[in-house]
Amino acid sequence: MSRTRLSQDERRRQLLGIGLRMLVEKPIQDLSLDAVAAEAGISRGLLFHYFPTKTDYYDAVVGAALRRVLRNVSPDPGVDPATALRHFVERFYAQIERRREFYLALVFGSGAISVGGEGIESHRMTVARRVVDAMGLDPTATPVVHGWTAYVEDRALLWSGAPAAERAPLEDEVGHCCRALGALLVA
């Protein structure tokens, strides 16, 4: 087996890709750095050249996974606020349904997350800020949207965990969540 010499950026992307793939099957704390290094064809010690500590690697993988989730649930650019909200809710439900165990492991099994040595806000707060921006809401609505995001997440997890035959139609769930935000913003 011949080894390919990769640039530093290419190797980091490769290592993150391996971690993301493995994260689908297990929580981040169960990810084996030896297995990651072996799959990449490098030594564990060389992995630490790209990520100085185990925590740095785990943070980078979780950060990449959360960015991927955010891309998957983001509304199309340039749509009106009501459509942006529907896109968000539909895509959030679809993301959780498609990768429920991954989502649970990622969001509830990752603990504190930092990226580049700096603390980052919670996944829910990041999503809330995206919804506020997409809908053109005043930033003072962010705490309300943050609470609503947790509500939508919980509903989507309950919905996706139920047998398909027992689930409410997705359209009903989306409509309910959209109306709930409207009611919260008026209150």
TADAPE-V789531 format. One record per backbone hydrogen bond with DSSP energy under -1.0 kcal/mol. NH is the residue of the N-H (numbers start at 1). CO is the residue of the C=O. If there is no record, write none. Layout:
BEGIN
NH&CO + NH&CO
END
This chain:
BEGIN
11&7 + 12&8 + 13&9 + 14&10 + 15&11 + 16&12 + 17&13 + 18&14 + 19&15 + 20&16 + 21&17 + 22&18 + 23&19 + 25&22 + 26&22 + 30&27 + 31&28 + 36&32 + 37&33 + 38&34 + 39&35 + 40&36 + 42&37 + 47&43 + 48&44 + 49&46 + 51&47 + 57&53 + 58&54 + 59&55 + 60&56 + 61&57 + 62&58 + 63&59 + 64&60 + 65&61 + 66&62 + 67&63 + 68&64 + 69&65 + 70&66 + 71&67 + 72&68 + 73&69 + 74&70 + 79&76 + 84&80 + 85&81 + 86&82 + 87&83 + 88&84 + 89&85 + 90&86 + 91&87 + 92&88 + 93&89 + 94&90 + 95&91 + 96&92 + 97&93 + 98&94 + 99&95 + 103&99 + 104&100 + 105&101 + 106&102 + 107&103 + 108&104 + 115&118 + 118&115 + 120&113 + 126&122 + 127&123 + 128&124 + 129&125 + 130&126 + 131&127 + 132&128 + 133&129 + 134&130 + 135&131 + 137&132 + 141&138 + 142&139 + 145&141 + 146&142 + 147&143 + 148&144 + 149&145 + 150&146 + 151&147 + 152&148 + 153&149 + 154&150 + 155&151 + 156&152 + 157&153 + 158&154 + 159&155 + 160&156 + 161&157 + 166&163 + 173&169 + 174&170 + 175&171 + 176&172 + 177&173 + 178&174 + 179&175 + 180&176 + 181&177 + 182&178 + 183&179 + 184&180 + 185&181 + 186&182 + 187&183
END
